Amino acid sequence: MIASMSKITFAAQVEKLADIEQFVDACAERFLLDAKKTFGLHVAVEEVFVNICNYAYPDEEGEVSMSTGIEDDALVLEISDHGIPFNILVLPEPDTSLNIEDRTIGGLGGYFIRRLTDNVTYRREDGKNILKLVMRRIS
């Protein structure tokens, strides 16, 4: 059961990223998340938000909602949008053994999200993409 803390909605515009970062900082601070975990959460949320802004609403303006809460002594952040269905978690793992010059551009977003959070899940519900990021104080 998630104990709700706060919910906020933003226009799906990259220009709103600074507002998103402030929201994430406030949530991490309230939960007493350490600097390393807070950084990982920032990177994961930025990847998700920028992907939504660039791809979820190809023909219209859209919104992104974020809600936070506590679940089993972990900070939970759910990011949802009404954009086209997309589960970033089904993207294949990139080959990180290749030299940077030999890699294709892109494809690291899902990798970063999976590596920088303690748990991440996706579901499609009521016409919404919902990505749930979980951050524990201690890994």
N, C-alpha and C positions, 0 to 999 in steps of 0.2 A: 504494500500500500504506500503510495506516495503522499507525504505530507506537503501540501502546496505552500510555496513561499511567495512566488510572484509570477505574473504573466504580462507580456508586452508584445505589441504587434508593430512591425516596421514595414514601410514600403520596400519592395524587393528591388532596391537600387543600391549599387555599390557605394554611392555617396553616404549611405547610412551606416557604413562599417564602423566609423568612430563611435556612433551611438550604441552599436552592438557591443563593441569592446568595453564601453562604460558599464553596460548591463552585466556583462560577464564578470568584470572586475568586482562589481558590487555583490554579485552572487557568491563568487569565490571568497571574498572577504568575510561575508556573513557566515560562510561555512568553515572558515579558517583553513582554507586550502593553501598549501605551501606554494612558494614561487614557481618551483618546477612544474607542479601539477597545474597551476594557473596558466603558465605558458603553454603547456600541452593543450589545455582546454581552449585557449585563444586560437591556436593554430587549427584545431579541429573545427571550431565554430566558424572561423574565417573561411576555411575550405568549403564547408556546407553552404554558408550564406552566399559566397561569391558564385558557387555553382547554381544555386537557386536563381540568383539575379541574372545569370547569363543564359540559363537553359530552361527553367521551369515554365516560363511564360513567354513563348516565342512570339505570340501575336497580340499580347495584351499586357497591361500593367497588373502586377500582383502584389501579394503581401506575404510576409513571413512572420509567424508567431513563435514566440519562445516562452516556455514556462519552466520554472525550476521548482525543485522540491527535494525532500530528503527521503531516501528509501534505504532501509537497512544500513543506516549510518554512512550513506554515500550521497554525494551531490548528484542529482539527476537533472539534466537539461534536455527538454524535448523541443525539437525544432520542427515546425510543420508548415506546409504550404499546400495550396490547392492547384498546383501546377501539374504538368504532365507526369504520369507515374514514372518514378525512377528510384531504383534501389542501388545506391552507390556501393553497397557491400557485396554485390555480385560481380563487380569488376575483378578481373584476374589480378593476382599479386604481380607487381612489376619485377623484372629481373634486376635486382639491385647489385648483382655481381659485375655487371657491365660497367665499363668506364663511362663517365658522364657524356663524353663525346659520342659514344655508341648507342646511347639510349634515345628513344623517341620522346618528343616533347609531350608532356601531359601524362596522365595516368597515375600520378602519385597521391592525389587527393584521398582516395579511399584507403590507400596504404597508410598515410599519415593519420587519418581518423582512427583506423583500427589500432595503430601502434601507440598513439598518444592518449588514448582513453583506456579506462580499465574494462569497459564493456560498451558495446554499441549494438543496437538492434534497429531494424527497419520494419515498419508495417504500413500498409495502405488501408485507411479506414475512413469511411464517410467522405470519399472523394479527396482525401488528403494524404500526402506523403508525411510520415512521422518518423523522424530519426531520434532515437533516445541515446544520449551520451551519459555514461556513468563514470564518476570520478570519486574514488575513495581517498580519504586523507592519507592513508598509508597503503602502498601496494604490497 
